[in-house]
């Protein structure tokens, strides 16, 4: 036989080809913002590679080569964002390499479980959909124990893929299931091609043997899965537009702003700079947010004095002040002090000491914060802002309530807390706006954190305001700017606002897992597709799909076992 592409991949240079493919795909898919299609391709290669080496004596060596290739690609993908994370760029890169290596081991576990246990299921449908369920479950578990939440997960977070609309219903587990399902489907099709001969024009004969019947059932299950994925992708074709801001009916227009004073002579802005910048914005915005750790307070009294100064001239606006404060670590030793990161809501009607300390940061950045700060254990709460009428509307037009205001429910979280899908699981109602102060050391990390914040907002059906550069949710998904400088924007909030929680907020990850297992057990779904005997003419028109049909040539060459006799394993399980 001449060297076909199949034989080159599986017999001639398998380690080199698989290793190079995995390195390149890891490089383009496992950066701070994993992308859907390259990630699916990477999982497809890893699954085929795993099926090939599962019964070979060289599996440990090839697995190590795969580990090195993927870890190297993932580490380089994070290189630009990691160089400034710690005091030394080499230390930062080494830390990222270690975390990438650990993440690879976690990512390989679903493939091992799939190869090891899938044959125990009696139906082909369950065998094929087992990997997506294990894949989604694995990352749900990992995100609960990882110190960085979902930041290093092999999971797409941007809204560029067609399954992002699932977030309010299934949360990130639904997205992970879609990734695993696409990888399972594409790997089955690729395996069919790899196991086929280089002659695609051989006639297909109908057979009633048990092997052909199994192939028939597998083909139906693959077509069912493909049809399901296409159906789940269709709603993304319907675009979501932002709410109108030029009307009072059904919408509450509200100005939001972020106070970002200019940096002069490389000096961090002072409290006075932030107060002066805020007073410039209050005429345009009802909510003004400061960046994470904008100011530092050494005591509660100093904090209250600063808030008293801020309240002097902020009109009717609500100011979200993100701060650091030092508190005694040991009450018996006042000198042992640790800092904590918080957000307070300040408005002019408060008296001294009445400011609402809305939230303290719960998840600390490893190394940079974990040794110097105290994490909070208190979940976020909801604050209700009584929003007055805009300048171009009368009070009676705006609201018929005695105070002529509209309620706007607000909650908050800080930076790394948004990397955890359980960030707002404690809320008993849906907030209209989420305040998301954050501070990062690199624009790519900032973009990754923005995608996480946007995902959390979509999951609970809210709108997020991030202090640095963006507003997301409610049909808005854009970055306002990159770099310093204050900005304002008018957004439209639903009125009356529907405070009912989303499906995902109600059922949580456990409920989603039950749904995914139920889908895996839905063996009767494939039976509703037309019998392959009635649709063969359509499928045979596509060479790649024709390989999935029963009746391939009996003398088909075994490409799996060219180099290692006695270890034959078909990729078509």
BELQUINOR-V927612 format. One line per field, one symbol per residue. burial: 1 if it has 9 or more other ideal C-beta (glycine too) atoms within 8 Angstrom, else 0. Layout:
burial = ???
This chain:
burial = 000101111110010011111111111111111111011111111111111111010010011011111111111011101110110010111011101110111111111111100100001111111111111111110110010111101111110010110111111111111111111111111111111110000001000000011111111111111111100110010000011010000011111111111000000010001111111011001111111111111000011101111110010011111111111000000000111111111110010000110111111110101100101100010110111110001010011000011111111111111111101100101111111111010101111111111111111111111111111111010000000001111111110010001101100110111011101100101100100100110011000111111101000100111101001010110
